[in-house]
Amino acid sequence: MYQITARGPRAAIETAWDTLAWTDPSPAGAVDAKEDTRLTWRLDAYAENEADARACADLILEVAPELSPVIEALEDRDWVTLSLEGLPPVEAGRFIVAGSHALTRSAPGKTDILIEAGPAFGTGHHGTTLGCLLGFEHVLRTGVPKTVLDVGTGSGVLAIAAIKSGSVRAIGTEIDQQSVHVANKNARKNHVANRFRTYHTRGAGNALIRNAAPFDLIFANILATPLIRLSPEITGMLAPGGHVILSGLLTRQEPLVRAAYTGRGLDLVERIRKDGWSTLVLRRSAI
């Protein structure tokens, strides 16, 4: 495993992140960008072999020549899990998300969600997951959605939050088989497996999911391009009066994603921005 790191202005880091994330196929197996200091942002990409690591560095230099990517060989260890161990609990409105190392006892008035460190996305620390939980807080002001679909569920944290808030049933979808296993395991650990299950499928490409529609709430924390591409499927499975919570998009990608859904009859009711990422909450008219 190789890590490619670059530091520089936010605009350059976002450009490099965008390129590595959207190149198909990408030499990066994973990529993340975050604020490093008040004036500097940091890009971290991971590649399976040295050739892919060098390809990542070349792409970074091609689109952001002011950056100086550094390649480092890592020991053969589960770096995703190790990087998450010991993370502090995340508080988002009424929800507290943490691993067993931090989730020792319930806080008064809070809903605990047990998510251990692991390879599936969604510990609550990322701006997109945090934004979705805060967006869900907004939805809960209007009532508890009975049926929930979580597209690209990752760790299952969002669907688990919905079930623990009173939703009757939640279905997760994942294109990554390992994440399917992790989400279903987290459902059992949080004692909601009888009401939440994740399936290995893309979008709504599963008859069980299509037959379960319409849904009162649909989460989709993926990326801007698939959010736009899936807008007909997602809006087509939404019940009258239902909400859609979208994330995985950079702030500058808001207009295109928003247009894809408002153009299909949904209204934007809330927008949350965290660490350069945006979460959009949209609602379909009850009529």
Residue pairs with C-beta under 8 A, 6 or more apart in sequence:
1 46
1 47
1 48
1 73
1 74
1 75
1 76
1 79
2 46
2 47
2 48
2 49
2 50
2 52
2 53
2 71
2 72
2 73
2 74
3 44
3 45
3 46
3 53
3 71
3 72
3 74
3 79
4 28
4 43
4 44
4 45
4 46
4 47
4 53
4 56
4 57
4 60
4 69
4 70
4 71
4 72
5 42
5 43
5 44
5 45
5 69
5 70
5 72
6 13
6 16
6 42
6 43
6 60
6 64
6 67
6 68
6 69
6 70
7 13
7 36
7 40
7 41
7 42
7 43
7 67
8 40
8 41
8 64
8 66
8 67
8 68
9 39
9 40
9 41
9 66
10 35
10 41
10 276
12 64
12 66
12 67
13 33
13 41
13 42
13 43
13 64
13 67
14 33
14 41
14 250
14 252
14 276
15 63
15 64
16 33
16 43
16 59
16 60
16 63
16 64
16 67
17 31
17 32
17 33
17 43
18 250
19 59
19 60
19 62
19 63
20 26
20 27
20 28
20 31
20 45
20 56
20 59
20 60
21 28
21 31
21 223
22 223
22 225
23 59
27 47
27 51
27 52
27 53
27 55
27 56
27 59
28 45
28 46
28 47
28 52
28 56
29 46
29 47
29 48
29 52
30 45
30 46
30 80
31 43
31 44
31 45
31 46
32 43
32 44
32 45
33 41
33 42
33 43
33 44
33 276
34 41
34 42
34 275
35 41
35 42
35 275
35 276
36 42
43 60
43 67
43 69
45 56
45 60
46 79
47 53
47 55
47 56
50 71
50 73
53 71
54 71
56 69
56 71
57 69
57 71
60 67
60 69
61 67
61 69
78 119
80 117
80 118
80 119
81 117
81 118
81 119
82 117
83 117
84 99
84 117
84 118
84 123
84 125
85 99
85 101
85 117
86 101
87 98
87 99
87 102
87 117
87 123
87 125
88 98
88 102
89 96
89 97
89 98
89 102
89 103
90 96
90 97
90 98
90 123
90 124
90 125
90 130
91 110
92 124
92 130
92 133
92 134
92 137
93 133
93 134
93 136
93 137
94 109
94 110
94 111
94 137
94 140
94 165
95 110
95 111
95 113
95 124
95 133
95 137
95 161
96 103
96 107
96 110
96 111
96 112
96 113
97 113
97 115
97 123
97 124
97 129
97 133
97 157
98 112
98 113
98 114
98 115
98 124
99 114
99 115
99 116
99 117
99 123
100 114
100 116
103 112
103 114
106 112
111 161
111 164
111 165
113 124
113 157
113 160
113 161
113 164
113 190
114 186
114 189
114 190
115 122
115 123
115 124
115 155
115 156
115 157
115 160
115 186
116 186
116 189
117 123
118 155
118 182
119 178
119 179
119 182
120 154
120 155
120 156
120 176
120 178
120 179
120 182
120 183
121 129
121 154
121 155
121 179
122 129
122 153
122 154
122 155
122 156
122 157
122 158
122 221
123 129
123 155
123 157
124 130
124 133
124 157
126 275
126 277
127 274
127 275
127 276
127 277
128 221
128 247
128 248
128 274
128 277
128 279
129 154
129 157
129 158
129 221
129 247
130 274
131 247
131 272
131 273
131 274
131 277
131 278
131 279
132 158
132 219
132 221
132 245
132 247
132 279
133 157
133 158
133 161
134 272
134 279
135 245
135 247
135 270
135 272
135 279
135 280
135 281
136 158
136 161
136 162
136 165
136 217
136 219
136 245
138 269
138 270
138 281
139 145
139 217
139 243
139 245
139 281
140 165
142 243
144 165
144 166
144 167
145 162
145 167
145 215
145 216
145 217
145 242
145 243
146 167
146 168
146 169
146 216
147 167
147 168
147 169
147 170
147 212
147 214
147 215
147 216
147 217
147 239
148 159
148 162
148 163
148 167
148 169
148 170
148 171
148 215
148 216
148 217
148 218
148 219
149 170
149 171
149 172
149 173
149 209
149 212
149 213
149 215
149 217
149 218
149 219
149 237
150 156
150 158
150 159
150 162
150 170
150 171
150 172
150 173
150 198
150 218
150 219
150 220
151 173
151 203
151 218
151 219
151 220
151 221
151 222
151 230
151 234
152 173
152 174
152 175
152 220
152 221
152 222
152 226
152 248
153 159
153 172
153 173
153 174
153 179
153 183
153 198
153 219
154 174
154 179
154 182
154 183
154 221
155 179
155 182
155 183
155 186
156 172
156 182
156 183
156 184
156 186
156 187
156 196
156 198
157 186
158 219
158 221
158 245
159 170
159 171
159 172
159 183
159 187
159 196
159 198
159 219
160 170
160 186
160 187
160 190
160 192
160 196
162 170
162 217
162 219
163 170
163 190
163 192
163 195
163 196
164 190
164 192
167 195
167 216
167 217
168 195
169 195
169 196
169 212
170 192
170 195
170 196
171 196
171 197
171 198
171 199
171 208
171 209
171 212
172 180
172 183
172 196
172 197
172 198
172 199
173 198
173 199
173 201
173 202
173 203
173 204
173 206
173 209
174 180
174 183
174 198
174 199
174 200
174 201
175 200
175 201
175 202
177 200
179 198
180 198
180 199
180 200
183 198
184 193
184 197
184 198
187 193
187 196
187 197
187 198
199 206
199 208
199 209
201 209
203 230
203 233
204 210
204 213
204 233
204 234
204 237
209 237
210 237
213 236
213 237
213 239
214 237
214 238
214 239
214 240
214 242
215 237
215 238
215 239
215 242
216 239
216 241
216 242
216 243
217 242
217 243
217 244
217 245
218 234
218 237
218 238
218 242
218 243
218 244
218 245
219 245
220 227
220 230
220 234
220 244
220 245
220 246
220 247
220 248
221 245
221 246
221 247
221 248
222 230
222 248
223 248
223 249
224 248
224 249
224 250
224 253
224 256
224 257
227 246
227 248
227 249
227 257
227 260
228 256
228 257
228 260
231 260
231 261
231 264
232 264
234 244
234 261
235 244
235 261
235 264
235 265
235 266
235 284
238 244
238 266
238 284
239 284
240 284
240 285
240 286
240 287
241 283
241 284
241 285
241 286
242 283
242 284
243 269
243 281
243 282
243 283
243 284
244 261
244 266
244 280
244 281
244 282
244 283
244 284
245 279
245 280
245 281
246 257
246 261
246 279
246 280
246 281
246 282
247 277
247 278
247 279
247 280
248 277
249 257
249 277
249 278
249 280
250 276
250 277
250 278
251 273
251 276
251 277
251 278
253 278
254 271
254 278
254 280
257 280
258 268
258 280
258 282
261 280
261 282
262 268
262 282
265 284
265 285
266 282
266 283
266 284
267 282
267 283
267 284
267 285
268 280
268 281
268 282
269 281
269 282
269 283
270 280
270 281
271 278
271 279
271 280
271 281
272 278
272 279
272 281
273 279
